[in-house]
Amino acid sequence: MRRFVSFLFALILISGCARTPRQRLSTTEKLQSLKTKDGKDMLRRREIDALRSTGADFGTIDSLLSMKNDRGESLFKPSVVEWFLQSGGTVRYAEKLAGVRYRYERRLQGYQIAKLHALDVTTKEVEFYAGLDSTLFSGPELLHYIEAGGDTLYAGQMYHLFRQHEYHLRGMILLKLVENRITADQIEPFLEIKMNAPFYLIDYILEGGTVEYAKACAEKTRSFEDVLRYYRWKVPVENLREFADTDRPNSLFLFAVSDFNGEFTSDAAVKLYNEIWKAYDTRVEIIHNEMQIKQLIEETGTIDLLAICGHGSSESLTLDSRKEIISNLNYYEKMDIDPTDVELEEAFSLMPDDGVIFLDACETRKPTQSGRNLFRFIESIAGGRRVIGAETVFTHDQIILRQAYPLEIEFREPTQKAEDLSPSAPSLQPDRK
């Protein structure tokens, strides 16, 4: 029996000695073992080498690579993980920022987290911006704001100032404010006027606009976008408040509220308009729909020159492009001038027989297969009054003013130099009545 026990003990001892010790995988081998959902290698050799060069352990690298965005995809790309770790980033920092929600409940992306860390932005600062208002910033806007020198103090001050005056501050506005070093003292008097579109207020301030001028515009509009346009057109304050009708001929310039590329406030356009306006008592209005045309002609009185200014084509002239917000189909149609608008004949009939209608829009005279276009339609209901329009797309530096009253202009080709047309000096002829 004793021999059997000794034999069994020896067998167990030999068996234990024969077992090979379990080998521990290196960090490189562990990284090589990572797979995507479809079973492919997650990392290429050079990515593994780059990650190993950071000196981080596998657990740290794996934790960062395992983080997911809102679509269930990897939050960090391997190259971003390398950059983040090289700059001293930690899993805790990444987890904190990945948990913050910004506009539309979206998370920050991995590269944004890495960049915020590189800019020495703390987790508390990031949480502060989100805590002000989760709709204030998108991820890119937050980065641009901080890169432009913005901080939590400025953001908090502006946020509460806008809120005090019942404005909803957005990230792109805050970014523009900090980029241009606009102070609370500079902007608050304008916010007290209570207008829409504060984004355009910043340009208005930068271009030298005053509180007094903005208040005068408030009698015409409730939008800082419109205020900026009146200011760029150099409409005098007295003309904003009341149309002054003297012995000079009258002009009514109607501008579409929609100007997607700013062409109608370009330097060339402003120069042209102001040259024309020297010959007239001019009323300038921004309109949303065609029904305002007759109303404004009736209010103004005798109109020797009617200019309708907006982006156009052979079939229409757009007054308001924000059609997606209009549910009333009848009103929807009124936001364009087109060949169905026979009611405009009544509006044009209020003008003197020698009045001029200027369609300041592209391609209204462009030939069509049907032979009809917006220019011909307006001409057909204008009662013999002269109509001016363009065949092509143009910018206002292509318009040669031959004579201001009665209006005579010429559209030159884009490649044609203005001096080649040898324009005569504009005739002002102020005494018409």
Helices and strands as residue ranges (DSSP letters): H 2-18, H 27-33, H 45-52, H 58-66, H 78-86, H 91-98, E 101-102, G 103-105, E 106-107, H 110-118, H 123-132, H 139-147, H 152-164, H 171-179, H 184-191, H 199-206, H 211-217, H 224-232, H 237-241, E 250-256, G 263-265, H 267-277, E 281-287, H 291-300, E 305-309, E 317-318, G 323-325, H 329-334, E 336-337, H 344-348, E 356-360, H 374-381, E 386-388, G 396-398, E 399-403, E 408-411, G 418-421
